[in-house]
């Protein structure tokens, strides 16, 4: 994949959604084959303002509102990609991808293998637990990450949103691009002339000397709060953001195990059948002799998510739960 960049010039603090706008605008300016298709995009700019103003800047030939049919959206994007364009299909919520699973899993993910045909396609959606009720809070990361032919990017901050979407719009194969609902308005530092971030490269967000928490997306911030509390006890925990779940930075996972021997892996998804299980199991196979004890996983409750804020908050990892997990590995 290309990582050609401009020279950084200045620092700004856009929101998570604004960073997506920036990355897409810059790529659309240099690549006339990119267009966006979804619902409520032209006037509203998407449910989370992720493409606000782009239709007015580039015209409605490159930002198109679609009828509410996820299957039709993805199928249209798939066909356009096979004919040389680079669509962004905006599903708003990843839960709605269930209506387009044949197009995503049986078609987009497999066409290069079956016919040698590139499918440069980005499917963008929000993910994660928020106040949307059971229909808007499914955790599908493990499903997409385990599907051959798909890449899965899941940024946690504005800097990574911009860097990863620029990469997604330069690779010739389909990318699932997931943005957490709770992070939409969160601002963080970003550099103009921003470099694309290669897929499969984790980021150490907080240094440590005793143990590591490996995580991604919104759970990163729970981990950082837990690490701050643990520091008051004299326990210094490194926090690692994977940033993409496929390709997965196994080198970063292995390095944390070799450095500390004590590792926690955390995510919002229910623990059963989750990516925390896959990452922990495969890392143990590779690095068992370097572990001081089993990798401890922190995950969500295996239940549909309520629209009640107290219930939804109780269903996902907490700071207290993260601290308890670190205390457990520190006893090894």
N, C-alpha and C positions, 0 to 999 in steps of 0.2 A: 504494500500500500504506500501511497505517496505521503511524505511528511514535509513537503516543501513549504516554507513559511516566509512571512514578511518579518522585518526587524521590529521587535517590540518598541513602542514609543512612549506610552503613558499608561497609568493605572486608573481604573474606574471601579465602581461598586454596583453593577447591575443586579437586578433580581435574577433568580433562577430562570424564570420565564423570559425575561429580557435577554439573558445570555443565549437562549435558544434562538430568539429573533436575530441577534447579532450574527451568530454562526451561520444561520440559514441565509440571511441577507448577503453576507460576504461570499458564500458559495454560489448563490444565485447570480450574483454580479459577474462572476468569472465563468460560470457554467450555464449557458442558456437552455440546457436540457433538463434542468431541475424545475419541477412544478409541484404544487401541493394540492391534494384533494382530500376533502373531508366535509364535516357538517359545521355550520355556524362559523365559518372561517372569514368570509369576506367582510361582513359588517362587524361581527363580534370579535373577530380575531382569535377564535377558539374559546373553549370553556375556561381556560386558564391564561388567556391573553398571550398564548405562546407564539402566535403569528400576527399579532396586532399590528396593523399598518402596512403589512407586506403586500396585500392585495392592492392598496392604494399606490404603493410605490412601483410595483412590477406589473400591475394590470391583472384583470380577471382571466386572461388567457393562461396565467401561470399560478393563480390561486383560485381554485374552483370549489364551489359548494356542491355537495352531492345529496341525492335523496338518502334517507336513513336506511341504507342497506350495506352492512359491512362486507358481505360477500361481493356485492357489485363494486364497491370501492377497491377492495384488494384485487379482484379480478381485472379491473380496469388498469390499476397500477402495474400488475404483473404483465399484462399485454404491452403496455407502454414501455416498460423496462426491457422487454424482449426485443422491442423495435428501436432501442438505443437511447431512450429518455431515462431520466433518473427521478422517479416520483418519490414524494413523501406522502404516504397515506396516513392521515391523522384519524385515529379511531376514538379520540378523546379519552375513553376508559379501556384498559386492556381487557376488562370483563367482556366487552362487546366483541372481542376477537372470536368468541365461541361461534358467532354467526358467520365466520369466514375461515374456519379451521381447514376445510378442504383446500381452499385457495392458498393458505399459508403453508400448511404441513405437507399436503400431497402434491402441490404444484410448485410454489416459489422455492421451497427448500430442496426440491429434488430435480429441478429442471437441468441444472448444470451437470449433475451426475448422469441423468438419463440421455441428454442431448448435447452436452458440451456448450450450452448456451448461457452466458452470463445473465444474471437477473439483478441489476443494480437498483434495489428497492429498499426504502426505509419505511418501516411501520412504526409510527410514534404513538404513544398512548401514556396516560397516567396510570400509576399503580400504587399500591400501598394502602394501609388502613387509615381511613379518615371518616368524616361524618357522612358517609354515603349509604350506609346500610349494607345488607348482605349482597345486593346485586352489583355493588361498586367496589368491593374490597377483596376480590379473589387474588390469591398469590399464585401467579402462573409462571414464575421465573424458572422453576425446576423443569416444567414442561417444555418451555422453549429452549432452555440450555441443553436439554438432552436430545433435541431434534437435530440430527445431522443436516448441515446445509445452512443453518441459521447462526448469526452472531447475536449476542445479547449485551447491550450497553445499558448501565443503570447508574447514572451519575448522582452525586450527592451534593454538589455545589455548583455555583455559576461557572467557575473556571472549567470544571469538568464537563458541564453541559456543552459549553461552546467548543471545547477541544474535541470531545467525542462526536458531536454531530458533524463537525467538519471532516473527521475521519470517515464517519458513516456515509457521507456524501461523496467520498472519493474511492470507496471500495466497490468491486464489481458484483458483489453478492448481497443477498438480503440481510438486513439488520433489523432486529427488534430493539427499539429505543424507548426505554421506560423512565418516566419522570415522576417522582413521588408527589402526590397531591399536596402534602403538608409543606413542601419546600417551595411552592410556586412563587411566593413573595419574599423569600429569604434572600438577602443581599450578601455578596461576598466579593472579594478582590479578584479582578481580572485585568489582563494586560491587553491593550489594543495591538493589532498585528499578531494576534494570538496564534500559537502553534497548535496544530492538530495533535491530539493525544493518541498514541498508538493503542490499539486494542491489545488486551492481555498484559497490561502493565499496571500493577497495583501501586498505591500511593501510601507511604507512611505518614500519617497525619499528626501523630503525637509520638515522641520518642519514649523509650522505656528501658528498664534494666532487669525487671523481674519476671514479666510474663507478657503475652500479647493477646489482644482481642482482634479477631479478623471479622470484618463485617462489610456492609455496603448500604447505600441509600440512606433512608431516614434513621435506621438503627445505628448508624455511625454516630449520631449526635447523642443518643442514649449511652453509647459506649464512652464517648468523650466526657460526659457528665460523671459516669461511674469512675473513670480514670482520675478525674479531678478529686473525687471523694476519697478514692483509695490512696492518692498521694498524701492526703492528710494523715494517713496511717503509716506512711513511709513505704508504701508499695507503689512502684513506678511501672506503669503498664503502657506498652506500645500499642497504638491503635492503627490498624491497617485497613484501608479502603480498597477493595478489589476493583472497583470501577467497571469492569466487564466480567460477566459470569461465563461467557464463552466468546473468545478464548479466555481461559482461566490462567492467572499467573501462579502456576504451581511452584515456580522458583521462589516467589515471595513467601508462600505458605511454608515451604520446606526450610527456608532461611530462618523464619521465626521459630520453627520447631528446633532447629539446630542451635539457635542462639539462646533460647530460654528453656526449652523442654516442657514448658507450661503454656498451653494455648486454649483460648475460648473462641468459639465460632458462633456468631449471633446473627439472627434474622427475624423478621416479623412473621414469616410463614410458619404454619404448624410444623413441629419437629418431625413428625412421621412423614417419610418420603420426601424430605426437604433437601435443598442444596447443602445445608449445614451437615446433613448426614453423609452426602456424597463426598464433600470436601474433607471431612474428618476421616472417613473410611479410607479414601485413596491416599491421603497424607500419612495415615498410620501404616499402610502397606509400604510406602516408600521410606519412612523415617522412624519406624518403631523403636529402633535402638537409641534414638536421640530423645525420645520422650521420657520424662520423669514419671509420668502417669497418663491415664487416658485423656484425650481431648474432651473438653466439656462443651456441650452445645446449649445455647439459649434460643428459644423459639416461641412462637405464638401458640395459643390454645387451638386445639383441633375442633373448631366449631364455627358456624356462620357468624359473621360480625354484626353486632347490633348497631342500630342508628343512635342508641343512647350513648352519650360520650363517656360516661363512667364505665359502661360495659365494654366499649371498644378499647378504651385505654387499658382496661384490665386484661384484655385478650392478647396484648403484645408485650414484648420484653420491656421491663422496667429497670430503672437505675438500681433499685434494691436487688432485683434478680441478677443483674450483671455483676454487682459487687459480690453476691453470694457465690456465683460461678468462679470468679477470680479467687476468692478465699478457698474454694475447694481445690483448685489447681495449686495454690500456694502451699497446701498441706503435704504435697507429694515430697 
